[in-house]
């Protein structure tokens, strides 16, 4: 069964080289040196973001590669992507990313892996929203809007940056009340949600007092339910092998 770890922040989390969240993700593979693929489509394959990935997911802890879709070097995209244990999607413009994936056929490749593999899918911001049915996004400019068409591997919606961007909470609440988005999850920049298949396992955080919520509209009112958070210990590697 595939896993998903959806994080609040993308680049900000990637730049935290020693953050135990990275060890948690790698530990889910159950492998000593997992093969990790970085997909930086949401920032147009930004070289500095790709470099940050290689600095964090270095060759001492895994076998890292990246997938450039704007200057694609391979014909057999499906064969290439299927060779990895972790698919890490960077933050950036969620809407543009999903459009490029559809043009390249990567969305269907991802879906096939989701349905029939033990891959760990992960990422923050755009790389967290994409696995859900929808979420909140700045894909269309500085004023946040609703993105109603994620990949839908996970039911419901996702709101990242809940503790960092003032527009996120009111937009998410309004979209839930109107039915534009379905019941979902909200996390702070440094918090992540772990799903085993489509079943929620736990929220994780490298710091105490993290923010992770189940958010729904009940009779026209917003109900925010705190989720259990596992605070990760940075002093030793996290080993969290797959449960199925």
C-alpha positions in Angstrom: 0.0 0.0 0.0 1.3 3.5 -0.9 1.9 6.2 1.7 1.3 9.9 1.5 3.0 12.5 3.7 1.5 16.0 3.0 3.4 18.9 4.5 2.4 22.6 5.0 5.5 24.2 3.5 7.5 23.1 0.4 10.8 25.0 -0.1 10.9 26.1 3.5 10.8 22.4 4.7 13.3 21.3 2.0 15.8 23.9 3.2 15.7 22.4 6.7 18.5 19.9 6.0 18.4 18.1 9.4 14.6 18.2 9.9 13.5 14.7 11.2 10.5 14.9 8.8 12.9 13.8 6.0 14.0 10.8 8.0 10.4 9.9 8.7 9.6 9.9 5.0 12.6 7.8 4.1 11.9 5.4 6.9 8.5 4.6 5.5 10.1 2.8 2.5 11.7 0.3 4.9 14.9 0.5 2.8 18.4 1.4 3.8 19.1 3.6 0.8 15.7 4.4 -0.9 15.5 5.8 -4.4 14.0 9.4 -4.2 12.7 11.3 -7.1 12.2 15.1 -6.8 9.5 16.6 -9.1 10.0 20.4 -9.3 7.3 21.2 -11.9 5.5 23.7 -9.7 8.5 26.1 -9.9 9.3 25.3 -13.5 12.2 23.0 -12.5 13.8 25.9 -10.7 17.6 25.0 -10.4 18.0 26.4 -6.9 15.1 24.3 -5.6 16.6 21.2 -7.3 19.9 22.0 -5.7 18.3 22.3 -2.3 16.7 18.9 -2.8 20.1 17.3 -3.5 21.6 19.0 -0.5 18.9 17.6 1.8 18.3 14.2 0.2 22.0 13.6 -0.4 23.7 10.4 -1.5 24.6 9.5 2.1 21.0 9.0 3.1 19.3 7.9 -0.2 19.7 7.6 -4.0 18.4 11.0 -5.3 17.3 12.0 -8.8 15.1 14.7 -10.2 12.6 14.8 -13.0 12.8 17.7 -15.4 9.6 18.0 -17.4 10.4 21.3 -19.1 13.5 19.8 -20.8 12.5 16.2 -20.5 15.5 13.9 -21.2 13.7 10.5 -21.6 11.0 9.0 -23.8 9.8 6.3 -21.4 8.5 8.6 -18.6 6.5 5.8 -16.9 9.5 3.4 -16.9 11.7 6.1 -15.3 9.2 7.2 -12.6 8.4 3.6 -11.6 12.0 3.1 -10.5 11.6 5.1 -7.3 10.6 4.4 -3.7 9.8 8.1 -2.8 8.2 10.7 -5.1 8.8 14.1 -3.6 6.8 17.0 -5.2 8.1 20.5 -4.6 6.0 23.5 -3.7 5.0 26.3 -6.1 2.2 26.9 -8.6 -0.2 23.9 -8.0 -2.5 24.7 -11.0 0.3 25.0 -13.5 1.9 21.9 -12.2 -1.2 19.8 -12.6 -1.7 21.1 -16.1 1.8 20.1 -17.1 1.5 16.7 -15.5 -1.7 16.1 -17.5 0.0 17.1 -20.8 2.9 14.8 -20.1 0.8 12.0 -18.8 2.5 12.1 -15.3 -0.9 12.3 -13.6 -1.9 8.9 -14.8 1.5 7.4 -14.1 1.2 8.7 -10.5 -2.3 7.2 -10.3 -1.1 3.8 -11.4 1.6 3.9 -8.8 -0.9 4.9 -6.1 -3.1 2.0 -6.9 -0.5 -0.7 -7.3 2.8 0.1 -5.5 4.5 0.8 -2.1 5.7 4.2 -3.2 5.8 7.0 -0.6 4.3 10.2 -2.1 5.3 13.4 -0.4 5.7 17.1 -0.7 4.7 20.4 0.8 2.4 23.3 -0.2 1.6 22.4 -3.9 3.3 19.1 -3.2 0.8 18.5 -0.4 -2.4 19.9 -2.0 -2.0 17.8 -5.2 -2.9 14.4 -3.5 -6.3 15.7 -2.3 -9.5 16.5 -4.2 -8.8 20.3 -3.7 -7.4 23.0 -1.6 -6.4 26.6 -1.2 -3.8 28.1 -3.6 -2.0 31.2 -4.7 -1.7 29.7 -8.3 -3.6 32.6 -9.8 -2.0 35.6 -8.2 -1.5 37.2 -4.8 -5.2 36.8 -3.8 -5.7 33.2 -2.7 -8.3 31.1 -4.5 -9.9 27.7 -4.3 -8.3 24.8 -6.4 -11.1 22.2 -6.7 -9.3 19.7 -8.9 -6.4 17.8 -7.3 -5.4 14.3 -8.1 -8.0 13.0 -5.6 -5.9 10.1 -4.2 -7.1 11.3 -0.8 -10.7 12.3 -0.1 -11.4 15.9 1.0 -9.4 19.0 0.9 -6.0 20.4 2.2 -5.0 23.8 3.4 -1.3 24.4 3.9 0.4 27.4 5.5 -2.5 27.6 8.0 -0.3 29.4 10.6 1.7 31.5 8.2 -0.7 33.2 5.7 -3.6 35.3 6.9 -5.8 34.6 3.8 -5.7 30.8 4.2 -8.1 30.3 7.1 -11.0 32.6 6.0 -10.8 31.3 2.4 -10.8 27.7 3.6 -13.7 28.3 5.9 -15.8 30.0 3.2 -15.1 27.2 0.7 -16.2 24.6 3.2 -19.4 26.5 4.1 -20.3 26.9 0.4 -19.5 23.3 -0.5 -16.8 24.4 -3.0 -14.4 22.2 -1.0 -15.3 19.2 1.1 -14.3 18.4 4.6 -10.5 18.4 4.9 -7.3 19.2 6.8 -5.3 22.2 7.7 -1.6 22.3 8.8 1.1 24.7 9.8 4.2 25.1 7.7 6.2 22.5 9.6 3.5 20.0 10.2 2.7 17.0 8.0 -0.1 14.4 7.7 0.7 10.8 7.2 -1.7 8.5 5.4 -1.3 4.8 4.8 -3.3 4.3 1.7 -6.3 6.6 2.2 -6.4 6.0 6.0 -5.1 8.8 8.2 -2.3 7.6 10.5 -1.0 10.7 12.4 0.2 14.2 12.1 3.9 14.7 12.6 5.9 17.7 13.6 9.6 18.5 14.3 8.5 21.0 16.9 6.2 21.0 19.9 2.9 22.9 19.7 2.4 22.1 16.0 -0.8 22.9 14.2 -2.8 20.1 12.5 -6.6 20.2 12.2 -9.6 18.3 10.7 -11.8 21.1 9.5 -15.5 20.8 8.5 -18.7 22.8 8.1 -21.5 21.5 10.4 -24.9 23.2 10.1 -23.2 26.3 8.6 -20.6 26.6 11.3 -16.9 25.7 11.1 -15.6 23.0 13.4 -11.9 22.6 13.8 -10.8 19.3 15.5 -7.1 19.0 16.6 -5.4 15.9 15.3 -3.0 13.8 17.3 0.6 15.0 16.5 3.7 12.9 16.9 6.6 15.1 17.7 9.7 13.8 15.9 13.0 13.4 17.7 15.9 14.9 15.7 18.5 13.1 17.8 18.2 9.8 16.1 16.9 8.5 12.7 13.2 7.8 12.4 12.4 4.2 11.3 8.8 3.8 10.4 8.5 0.9 8.0 5.3 0.4 6.0 2.5 -1.2 7.8 1.2 -3.0 4.8 
